[in-house]
């Protein structure tokens, strides 16, 4: 498998950085459905087995990950703190989207995180409702 690091930003900022080939070549896509579909097209055309890895970004990564898995790619989400600690361990303290994408790719190659297996849609819906209920309960008790 070829592992690719993904740096997702909020959809409002409109940026998705992708370390394409583990050789330092980064490209950008729009961080919305059209951009995600371009990623799918690119890799389906190249007929490569890809494992996409991104850090958790508070939910911004979900749509990307779901689309990649639905199109037959492997995908993983890694805790952002774990990624930052890995970068520090490699001596990388600078923080740009391009550097982040490269660090995520290096992490993916070294650690090889486990790929996500998506639950059925109804189970995912119930999980999302449970998370939202907990958030509302916490807001109510503050």
N, C-alpha and C positions, 0 to 999 in steps of 0.2 A: 504494500500500500504506500502511496505517496501521501504524506501528511502536509496539510496546509493550515497555517495560522490565520485566524480571522480576527480583525479588530473592528468591532461594531461600535458605532456611536449612536446617539439618539436619532430617531427618524427626522427630527426637526433639523439637525445639523447635516443630515443627508449624506453621510459618509460610511463606506464599508471598505476597509483596507484588507487586501488579501495578499499574503506572501505566496506567490504562485508556485515556485519551483524549488524551494529550499536553497536557492542560489542567490538570494537577495533581491530578486526581481519582484517588486510590489506593484499591484494595480489597484485602482479604485472603482467601485461600483456604487450606484445609488443605494441607500439603505431603505429600500422599499421593495415591494413585490417585483416591479419591473427589473430592478437591479439584481435581485436574487435569481430571477429567471434567466438573466444573462449569464450568471455564474453557472447555472445548470447547463445551459446551451454550450458554453465554452468547454466544460469538462465532458459532456456527453459526446461532443464532436471529437475530442482527443482520445476518447475511449480508454481512459486511465482509471484505475481503482483509487479513489480519493477518500481520505479520512479528514474531514474538516474539524478543527478544534478552535473553540473560542472561549474567552473568559466570560463568566457570568456578569451581566450588566443590568441587573434589576428587571429582567424580562424582555429587553430589547432583542435578545438573541433568539427568543422562542420561535418566531415566525421563520427566521432563516433556517434554524435547525430542523424544524418540522418539514419545511420544503425540501431540504437536502435529503432527509431520511425517506420522504415520500418518493423521491426520484432515485432511490437505490444507493445513495452514498452513505458511508459511515459518518457519524458526527458525535462530538463530545463537548460538554460544557465543563470548564474547570473553574474552581473558586479563584476569584481575582487576587485574594491575598496570597494564595499558593503560587500563583503566577508571578506576583511581585517578588516574593521570596526567592523564587527560582532565578529571576533576573538579577537580583542582588548577588546571589551565589555565583552567577556568571560574571560579576563585576560590571553589570550594566545598570547605571543609575539614571541615565537620561530617559525622558518619557515623551516620545512622540508616537503618533499612530503607526508610522512605518517601523520604528524600532519595536513597538509592542507586537506588531504582526510577526516580525522576525523572531522575537523572544518566544511567542506562542508556538511558532513552528519548531523552534529548537526544543522547547519543552515537549511537544508532541513526538518528536523523533526520539528523544532520550527516555521519556517516561512512558510513552504509548498508552495514553489514558483509555479506559474502557469506553466502547461506543454505547450510546444511548439506545435503549429499546423503548419505543413509545408505547404507552398503554393505549387501550382502546379509547375511542373518542369520548364515550360516555364516562369512562373512569377518569379521564383527564378533565372533563367538565366538572365532575364531582370534586376532584382535587383542587381545581381552581376556585370553586365555590367555598370549599373549606378554608383555603388560604385567605380569601376575601373576608369571610366571616370572622376569622381570627383577627385580621387587621381592624375590622370595624369594632370588635370587642375591645381591642387595645385602645383604640381612639376614644371609645366611650368611657373607659375607666381612667383616662388621664386627667 
